[in-house]
Amino acid sequence: MSFESPIEQIKGKIREVVIGEATKIGGESTYPFHLWEGDMPNLPVIALEVYDEPQREWPETVRKVYGDVMDDPVAWAKKCQDEFGADAIALKLGSTDPNGSDASAEAAAETVKKVNSAIDIPLIVYGTGSPEKDTEVLKKIAESLADANIPIGPVEESNHRQIGAAAMGYKKPVIAFTSMDVNLAKQLNVLLTQLGVPEDKIIIDPTTGALGYGLDYCYSIMERDRLAALAQNDGKMQMPIFNNVAPEAWKAKEAKVSEEEEPTFGDVGTRGILWEAVTATSLLLCGSDLLVMRHPEAVKLVRQAIEGLQEQAKEIIAS
């Protein structure tokens, strides 16, 4: 007697959001890589992060990869595109941090213009998480790059009206950030849509936890996001998910502590790459559509995981 795997009856579907000229994220009508139960028309997009100022405090494992371009975000972005094959660039506006360099919105917009003009892949722009400063900066960027389909974030409840209005006016996707809470994520999506932001212009940032530093909780929240969207057909949760993997994975002690300090931890370079790759792969399995990563070797491992998951799904379908 042959065994027939039960088929989950999915009611909902994740909306597609277009970033850049034609890159689509989302669109799933099934759980991650359950291709025997539904469609997954767009594979997850991997963006490499670029900062608008040097990141001297990064572990040597990463600094040696980008050391020759850290002073120039344009060259950095082109290296990620041309040498490392990034699907997209996530430009982090660290210089605008009011507790750091506190660069002006105008200066940030000029940097974004230069980076956007230098690359052929989608650009994502992310602020520092300071709601007041991000409002000023992201509004200016939306206005300055009126014709560019650039997702901007983070958009929070406290600044959703101002940034949401600018995004609507210039037809920009928004990345809606909430702190690991399904209800808060839905509430922010409701607020944005009530404001008038189209549902196919919203991307969910549920907050990312790295391996050993909140990954389990992050994973369970994302699972609940996907259950609401797919199993419960909740239209206010049917948006693609964005995960800011890089900063969370690389600030973990295990990713950066030296072998002299922790001789039992093994090679620090290998360890950091694996820490990022395992975090990213885990998030793929609970529904991530857009991963922001840092080390190109970790990206290679995640791409291999995506290929492997596809092959496994094909074998299940064939059997």
C-alpha positions in Angstrom: 0.0 0.0 0.0 1.6 3.3 -1.1 1.7 6.3 1.2 0.1 9.5 0.1 1.4 12.6 1.9 -1.5 14.8 3.1 -2.0 18.1 1.3 -2.6 21.2 3.3 -5.5 23.2 1.9 -4.2 26.8 1.7 -6.8 29.6 1.7 -4.6 32.7 1.3 -1.8 34.0 -0.9 1.1 36.4 -0.2 0.9 39.5 -2.4 3.7 40.3 -4.8 5.6 43.5 -4.2 7.8 44.9 -7.0 11.1 46.4 -6.0 13.4 48.1 -8.5 12.3 47.9 -12.1 10.8 44.4 -12.2 12.0 42.2 -9.3 9.1 40.6 -7.5 9.0 39.3 -3.9 6.2 37.3 -2.4 3.5 35.7 -4.4 3.5 32.4 -2.5 0.3 30.3 -2.2 1.9 27.7 0.1 4.3 27.5 3.1 8.0 27.9 2.3 9.2 25.5 -0.3 6.1 23.3 0.0 5.9 23.2 -3.8 3.7 20.0 -3.7 0.9 22.1 -2.1 1.1 25.4 -4.0 3.1 27.8 -5.9 6.2 29.8 -5.0 6.7 31.9 -8.1 9.5 34.1 -6.8 12.5 32.8 -5.0 13.7 34.7 -1.9 15.8 37.7 -2.8 19.2 38.2 -1.1 20.4 41.8 -0.7 23.9 42.6 0.4 24.2 45.5 2.7 26.2 48.7 2.0 26.7 51.5 4.5 27.2 55.2 3.7 30.1 55.4 6.1 33.0 53.0 7.0 32.2 50.2 9.5 35.6 50.0 11.2 34.2 48.0 14.2 33.2 45.0 12.0 35.0 41.7 12.6 38.1 41.3 10.5 36.4 38.4 8.6 34.1 40.9 7.0 36.3 44.0 6.9 38.9 42.2 4.7 36.1 41.6 2.1 35.1 45.2 1.9 38.1 47.1 3.2 39.0 48.5 -0.2 35.6 50.1 -0.8 34.3 51.0 2.7 35.0 54.7 2.2 32.9 54.8 -1.0 29.3 53.5 -0.9 29.1 53.6 -4.7 32.1 51.4 -5.2 30.9 49.2 -2.3 27.5 48.7 -4.0 29.1 48.0 -7.4 31.4 45.4 -5.8 28.4 43.6 -4.3 26.6 43.6 -7.6 29.5 42.9 -10.0 31.8 40.7 -7.9 29.4 39.0 -5.5 26.3 38.7 -7.6 23.8 40.3 -5.1 20.2 40.3 -6.1 19.7 43.7 -4.5 21.6 46.3 -2.5 20.4 47.4 1.0 21.8 50.8 1.6 22.0 51.5 5.4 22.1 55.2 6.2 24.3 54.9 9.3 25.7 58.4 8.9 22.2 59.9 9.6 22.2 58.5 13.2 21.5 61.5 15.5 23.8 59.8 18.1 26.6 59.5 15.5 27.5 61.7 12.5 24.0 63.1 12.3 24.3 63.7 8.5 21.6 65.8 6.9 18.7 64.4 4.9 20.0 66.3 1.9 23.4 64.6 2.1 21.8 61.2 2.5 19.6 61.7 -0.5 22.6 62.6 -2.6 24.3 59.4 -1.6 21.2 57.4 -2.5 21.1 59.0 -5.9 24.7 58.2 -6.6 24.3 54.5 -5.5 21.0 54.1 -7.4 22.6 55.5 -10.6 25.6 53.1 -10.3 23.8 49.8 -10.1 21.4 47.8 -12.2 19.8 45.8 -9.4 17.1 46.9 -7.0 18.1 49.3 -4.2 16.5 49.3 -0.7 17.1 52.2 1.6 17.0 51.7 5.4 17.4 54.4 8.1 18.8 54.1 11.6 15.7 53.3 13.6 15.4 56.9 15.0 11.8 57.6 14.2 12.1 61.4 14.0 15.3 61.5 12.0 14.2 58.6 9.7 11.0 60.6 9.0 13.1 63.6 7.8 15.5 61.5 5.8 13.1 59.0 4.1 10.7 61.8 3.1 13.6 63.6 1.4 14.7 60.5 -0.4 11.2 59.7 -1.6 11.0 63.2 -3.0 14.6 63.3 -4.5 14.2 60.0 -6.3 10.6 60.4 -7.4 10.8 58.0 -10.3 12.7 55.2 -8.6 10.9 52.2 -7.1 13.0 52.1 -4.0 11.6 50.4 -0.8 12.1 52.7 2.2 12.2 51.9 5.9 11.9 51.4 8.7 8.4 52.8 9.0 7.0 52.6 12.5 3.7 53.4 14.1 5.0 56.7 15.4 6.0 58.0 11.9 3.8 56.0 9.6 1.7 59.0 8.6 4.6 61.2 7.5 6.6 58.5 5.7 3.5 56.7 4.4 2.2 59.9 2.8 5.6 60.5 1.1 5.7 56.9 -0.1 2.2 57.2 -1.5 3.0 60.5 -3.2 6.1 59.1 -4.9 4.8 55.4 -5.2 7.5 53.9 -3.0 7.1 50.5 -1.2 7.5 50.8 2.6 9.1 48.4 5.0 6.8 48.3 8.1 8.8 47.6 11.2 7.4 46.2 14.5 9.0 44.5 17.4 8.3 40.8 17.2 4.6 40.9 17.7 2.0 39.6 15.2 -0.7 41.9 16.4 1.5 45.0 16.2 2.5 44.0 12.7 -1.1 43.7 11.6 -2.0 46.9 13.3 0.7 48.8 11.5 -0.4 47.3 8.2 -4.0 48.4 8.9 -2.8 51.9 9.7 -0.8 52.2 6.5 -3.7 50.9 4.4 -6.2 53.2 6.1 -3.8 56.1 5.3 -4.0 55.0 1.6 -0.7 53.0 1.1 -1.6 50.2 -1.4 -1.3 46.7 0.1 1.0 45.7 -2.7 3.4 48.4 -1.5 3.9 47.1 2.0 6.7 44.8 3.2 6.7 43.4 6.8 9.8 43.7 8.9 9.0 41.6 12.0 12.4 42.2 13.7 15.1 39.6 13.2 16.8 37.6 15.9 20.0 35.8 15.2 21.0 32.3 16.0 21.3 32.0 19.8 20.0 35.6 20.2 16.3 35.4 19.7 16.0 33.3 16.5 13.6 30.9 18.1 11.2 33.7 19.1 11.6 35.5 15.7 10.9 32.2 14.0 7.7 31.5 15.9 6.5 35.1 15.2 7.1 34.7 11.5 5.4 31.3 11.5 2.3 33.0 13.0 2.5 35.7 10.4 2.4 33.1 7.7 -0.3 31.1 9.3 -2.5 34.2 9.5 -1.8 35.0 5.9 -2.1 31.6 4.4 -4.2 29.4 6.7 -6.5 32.1 8.0 -6.6 34.2 4.8 -6.0 37.4 6.7 -5.6 40.1 4.0 -3.8 42.4 6.4 -0.9 39.9 6.9 -0.5 38.8 3.3 2.6 40.9 2.6 6.2 39.7 1.9 8.6 39.5 4.9 11.9 41.3 5.1 14.7 40.1 7.4 17.7 42.3 8.4 20.0 39.3 9.1 23.4 40.9 8.8 23.7 43.2 11.8 22.0 40.7 14.1 24.2 37.7 13.1 27.5 39.6 13.1 27.0 41.2 16.5 26.7 37.8 18.2 29.6 36.9 20.4 30.1 33.6 18.6 30.5 35.3 15.3 33.3 37.7 16.3 35.1 36.6 19.5 38.7 35.7 18.8 40.2 32.2 19.1 42.5 33.5 21.8 39.6 34.5 23.9 37.5 31.4 23.2 39.9 28.6 21.9 37.2 26.0 22.0 35.0 28.0 19.5 37.2 27.2 16.5 38.2 29.3 13.5 36.6 32.8 13.9 36.2 33.3 10.1 34.4 30.1 9.5 32.3 30.6 12.6 31.0 34.0 11.6 30.1 32.9 8.1 28.2 29.9 9.4 26.4 32.0 12.1 25.0 34.3 9.4 24.2 31.4 7.0 22.4 29.3 9.6 20.4 32.3 10.7 19.4 33.2 7.2 18.5 29.6 6.2 16.3 29.2 9.3 14.4 32.4 8.4 13.8 31.1 4.8 12.0 28.1 6.4 9.5 30.3 8.2 8.7 32.6 5.2 11.4 35.2 4.6 11.1 36.8 1.1 13.9 39.3 1.3 17.1 38.7 3.3 19.7 41.3 4.0 23.1 39.7 4.4 26.8 40.7 4.7 29.4 38.1 3.9 29.4 36.7 0.3 30.5 33.2 1.5 27.4 33.1 3.7 25.3 34.1 0.7 26.7 31.2 -1.3 25.7 28.8 1.5 22.2 30.2 1.6 21.9 29.9 -2.2 22.9 26.3 -2.0 20.2 25.8 0.7 17.6 27.3 -1.6 18.6 25.0 -4.4 18.6 22.0 -2.1 15.1 22.9 -0.8 13.8 23.2 -4.4 15.3 19.8 -5.3 13.8 18.1 -2.3 10.4 19.6 -3.2 10.7 18.3 -6.7 11.5 14.8 -5.4 8.4 14.8 -3.2 6.3 15.9 -6.2 7.8 13.2 -8.4 7.2 10.5 -5.8 
